[in-house]
Amino acid sequence: MKVDNLEIKIFETRQEMGENAARMVADKIREIQDTKDLVNIIFASAPSQNEFLEALKSEQGIAWEKINAFHMDEYVGVPADAPQNFGYFLKVRLFDHVPVHSVSYLDGNATDIEKECQHYANLLLENPIDIVCLGIGENGHLAFNDPHVAFFDDPLIVKKVELDDACRQQQVNDACFDTFDEVPETALTLTIPTLLKAKYAFCIVPGEKKADAIYHTVAEDIKEEFPSTILRKHPHAILFIDKASSGRLKEISSYSQA
C-alpha cells in the first residue's frame, strides 16, 4: 500500500514487523556507510521499538563504529538512570550492545533547558541526519510533537513542550508509569521539520492501541491536527505496521482495492 509518498508495509505479527524493519534499516545503513565516513541516525525510545531494536543489534555488516546516534525526545526531570528516561531506554537496549562512534543524549535534567535545546540543535546542524527511526503516538504525535505543538513549519530545531493528556495517558498504557500523575508534564523534543530533514524515515508502529493513529495517518488530510500525516510528504518514508495496528485500514476504500 502507498499513500502519497508514504510506503506502507503490513505484517502479521509485531515480531515480523520489527525484524523486517531492522533488515531494511540495516540495508540502508550498509549502503550509506560505504559512501560516508560517519552515518547520523536518530532513534525513538518506546516499547513499540523493542522488536526492531532487538533485531537491529543482531544485523550483520553494520559498521557501528561509523554511527553517530541521537534520540528524538526526553522527559524534563526524569533521572538519567530511571527506566522511563529515553536516553537510558536506548542505552540498555542498543547502545550498550554495539560499538557506536558516538551517542548524543538529550539532557532533560539540564539546569538551563533552553541552553540544552540549543546545544542539541547545534549537534544536529553539525551532523545532518541520514536516517530517522521513529514511531507514532496514540494521538498521532511524532516524537513529543503533540497536536497542539506540532508545527510543520516550526522554526525551532529542538524545543521544550507541554505534553497533552492523551500523550501522558499513553505512557501509562505502555506501562512506563503506574499512574497518569506520575507522567511528567513537560519534555524536550526534536521538531517536525527536524525529523523530516532525515534523508530516510523508517516508522515502526505496532499494536491495537495505535490502530486509530494509523487510520488517521493514512486517511486524514495532511494537517497539524494529525501530526503523523506529514510523513506522507517525506520523499523516502516507510511505515511498518502489524495486523493489530492496521486494523482500521479496511475502512479505507483504496486499501480494500489494494
C-alpha positions as CSV (number, residue, x, y, z in Angstrom):
1,M,0.0,0.0,0.0
2,K,1.2,3.5,-0.8
3,V,-0.5,6.8,0.2
4,D,1.1,9.9,-1.4
5,N,4.8,9.3,-0.8
6,L,4.4,7.0,2.1
7,E,5.1,3.3,1.6
8,I,3.2,1.0,4.0
9,K,4.3,-2.5,4.9
10,I,1.9,-4.7,6.9
11,F,3.0,-7.8,8.8
12,E,1.1,-10.5,10.7
13,T,2.9,-10.0,14.0
14,R,4.9,-7.3,15.6
15,Q,7.9,-9.6,15.7
16,E,7.8,-9.9,11.9
17,M,7.3,-6.2,11.7
18,G,10.3,-5.4,13.9
19,E,12.6,-7.9,12.1
20,N,11.7,-6.7,8.7
21,A,12.1,-3.0,9.7
22,A,15.5,-3.9,11.2
23,R,16.6,-5.6,8.0
24,M,15.6,-2.6,5.8
25,V,17.2,-0.1,8.2
26,A,20.4,-2.2,8.2
27,D,20.4,-2.4,4.4
28,K,20.2,1.4,4.3
29,I,23.0,1.8,6.9
30,R,25.2,-0.6,5.0
31,E,24.6,1.4,1.8
32,I,25.4,4.7,3.4
33,Q,28.4,3.6,5.4
34,D,30.1,2.7,2.1
35,T,29.8,6.3,0.9
36,K,30.4,8.4,4.1
37,D,32.8,8.4,7.0
38,L,30.0,8.7,9.5
39,V,26.3,7.9,9.4
40,N,24.0,10.0,11.5
41,I,20.9,8.3,12.9
42,I,18.0,9.4,15.2
43,F,16.3,6.7,17.3
44,A,12.9,6.6,19.0
45,S,12.5,5.4,22.6
46,A,9.3,3.5,23.2
47,P,8.1,-0.1,23.8
48,S,6.9,0.0,20.2
49,Q,10.5,-0.1,19.1
50,N,11.5,-3.1,21.2
51,E,11.4,-5.8,18.5
52,F,13.0,-3.5,16.0
53,L,15.9,-2.6,18.3
54,E,16.5,-6.2,19.3
55,A,16.7,-7.3,15.7
56,L,18.8,-4.3,14.6
57,K,21.7,-5.0,17.1
58,S,21.9,-8.5,15.6
59,E,22.2,-7.4,12.0
60,Q,25.5,-8.3,10.4
61,G,27.7,-5.9,8.4
62,I,26.7,-2.7,10.2
63,A,29.8,-0.6,10.8
64,W,28.6,0.7,14.2
65,E,31.9,2.5,14.7
66,K,30.8,4.8,11.9
67,I,27.5,5.7,13.5
68,N,26.6,8.9,15.4
69,A,23.4,8.2,17.4
70,F,20.8,10.7,18.5
71,H,17.4,10.4,20.1
72,M,14.3,12.4,19.4
73,D,12.9,13.4,22.7
74,E,13.3,13.3,26.5
75,Y,11.2,14.0,29.6
76,V,12.1,17.0,31.7
77,G,13.1,16.0,35.2
78,V,13.3,12.2,35.0
79,P,16.6,10.9,36.4
80,A,19.2,9.8,33.8
81,D,19.2,6.2,35.2
82,A,15.4,5.8,35.5
83,P,13.8,3.1,33.3
84,Q,11.5,5.8,31.9
85,N,14.4,8.0,30.8
86,F,14.5,7.8,27.0
87,G,18.3,8.0,26.7
88,Y,18.6,5.2,29.3
89,F,16.0,3.2,27.4
90,L,18.2,3.3,24.2
91,K,21.4,2.8,26.2
92,V,20.3,-0.6,27.7
93,R,18.5,-1.8,24.6
94,L,21.0,-0.8,21.9
95,F,24.0,1.4,22.7
96,D,25.4,-0.9,25.4
97,H,25.5,-3.7,22.9
98,V,27.1,-2.1,19.8
99,P,30.3,0.0,19.4
100,V,28.7,3.2,18.1
101,H,31.1,6.1,17.3
102,S,29.1,8.4,19.5
103,V,25.8,8.9,21.3
104,S,24.4,12.3,22.0
105,Y,21.9,12.3,24.8
106,L,19.2,14.9,25.3
107,D,19.5,16.1,28.9
108,G,16.1,16.7,30.4
109,N,17.8,17.4,33.7
110,A,19.9,20.3,32.4
111,T,19.9,23.4,34.7
112,D,19.3,25.6,31.7
113,I,16.8,23.8,29.4
114,E,16.9,26.5,26.7
115,K,20.6,26.2,26.5
116,E,20.3,22.4,26.3
117,C,17.9,22.7,23.4
118,Q,20.3,25.0,21.5
119,H,23.2,22.7,22.3
120,Y,21.4,19.7,20.8
121,A,20.2,21.8,17.9
122,N,23.8,22.7,17.1
123,L,24.8,19.0,17.2
124,L,22.1,18.2,14.6
125,L,23.2,21.1,12.4
126,E,26.8,19.8,12.5
127,N,25.7,16.2,11.8
128,P,22.9,16.2,9.1
129,I,20.7,13.2,9.7
130,D,20.8,10.3,7.3
131,I,18.2,8.1,8.9
132,V,15.4,8.6,11.5
133,C,13.8,5.6,13.1
134,L,10.5,6.7,14.7
135,G,7.1,5.7,15.9
136,I,3.7,7.3,16.0
137,G,1.8,8.1,19.3
138,E,-1.8,7.2,20.0
139,N,-2.6,10.9,19.5
140,G,-0.7,10.9,16.2
141,H,2.4,12.7,17.6
142,L,5.9,12.3,16.1
143,A,8.4,12.5,18.9
144,F,6.7,14.7,21.5
145,N,5.1,17.0,18.9
146,D,1.6,16.5,20.2
147,P,-1.1,18.1,18.0
148,H,-1.2,21.4,19.9
149,V,2.6,21.9,19.4
150,A,3.1,20.1,16.1
151,F,4.1,22.9,13.6
152,F,5.0,21.7,10.1
153,D,6.9,25.0,9.6
154,D,8.4,25.1,13.1
155,P,11.4,27.5,13.1
156,L,13.0,25.7,16.0
157,I,15.1,22.5,15.8
158,V,14.7,21.3,19.4
159,K,12.2,22.7,21.9
160,K,10.5,22.3,25.3
161,V,6.8,21.3,25.1
162,E,3.9,20.6,27.4
163,L,2.5,17.1,26.9
164,D,-1.2,16.7,26.2
165,D,-3.4,14.4,28.3
166,A,-3.6,11.7,25.5
167,C,0.2,11.6,25.3
168,R,0.6,11.3,29.1
169,Q,-2.1,8.6,29.2
170,Q,-0.2,6.6,26.5
171,Q,2.8,6.4,28.9
172,V,0.5,4.7,31.4
173,N,-1.0,2.4,28.7
174,D,2.6,1.4,27.7
175,A,3.3,0.5,31.4
176,C,6.1,3.1,31.5
177,F,4.4,4.8,34.5
178,D,1.9,3.4,37.0
179,T,-0.4,6.4,37.1
180,F,-1.2,9.4,35.0
181,D,0.0,11.9,37.7
182,E,3.5,10.2,37.6
183,V,4.0,11.1,33.9
184,P,6.0,14.4,33.5
185,E,4.1,17.3,32.2
186,T,6.9,18.6,30.0
187,A,9.6,17.2,27.7
188,L,12.2,18.2,25.1
189,T,11.6,17.2,21.5
190,L,13.1,17.5,18.1
191,T,10.5,19.4,16.0
192,I,8.7,18.1,13.0
193,P,10.9,19.8,10.4
194,T,14.0,18.5,12.2
195,L,12.7,14.9,11.9
196,L,11.7,15.3,8.3
197,K,15.2,16.5,7.3
198,A,16.4,13.0,7.6
199,K,17.1,11.5,4.2
200,Y,15.3,8.3,5.1
201,A,12.5,7.7,7.6
202,F,11.5,4.3,8.9
203,C,8.4,4.4,11.1
204,I,7.6,1.4,13.3
205,V,4.1,1.3,14.8
206,P,2.6,-2.0,16.2
207,G,-0.3,-2.7,18.5
208,E,-4.1,-2.3,18.5
209,K,-3.9,0.9,20.6
210,K,-2.2,2.5,17.5
211,A,-5.0,1.5,15.1
212,D,-6.7,4.9,15.3
213,A,-3.5,6.7,14.8
214,I,-2.6,4.6,11.7
215,Y,-6.0,5.2,10.3
216,H,-5.7,9.0,10.7
217,T,-2.1,8.9,9.3
218,V,-3.4,7.4,6.1
219,A,-6.9,8.7,5.8
220,E,-6.9,12.3,7.0
221,D,-5.8,15.4,5.2
222,I,-2.2,16.3,5.9
223,K,-2.6,18.8,8.8
224,E,-1.1,19.6,12.1
225,E,-4.2,18.2,14.0
226,F,-2.9,14.8,12.9
227,P,0.9,15.3,13.1
228,S,1.8,11.9,11.6
229,T,0.1,12.8,8.3
230,I,3.2,14.8,7.4
231,L,5.1,11.5,6.8
232,R,3.2,11.3,3.5
233,K,5.2,14.2,2.2
234,H,8.6,12.7,3.0
235,P,10.3,11.5,-0.2
236,H,11.7,8.3,1.4
237,A,9.5,7.2,4.3
238,I,8.3,3.7,5.0
239,L,5.6,2.8,7.6
240,F,5.9,-0.7,9.2
241,I,2.7,-1.9,11.0
242,D,1.4,-5.2,12.2
243,K,-2.1,-6.8,11.9
244,A,-3.3,-5.1,15.1
245,S,-2.2,-1.5,14.3
246,S,-3.6,-1.9,10.7
247,G,-7.0,-2.9,12.0
248,R,-8.9,0.1,10.7
249,L,-7.3,0.3,7.3
250,K,-10.1,-1.9,5.9
251,E,-12.3,1.2,6.3
252,I,-10.4,2.9,3.6
253,S,-11.6,2.1,0.1
254,S,-8.2,2.5,-1.6
255,Y,-6.9,-0.1,0.9
256,S,-9.6,-2.5,0.1
257,Q,-8.7,-2.3,-3.5
258,A,-5.0,-2.8,-2.9
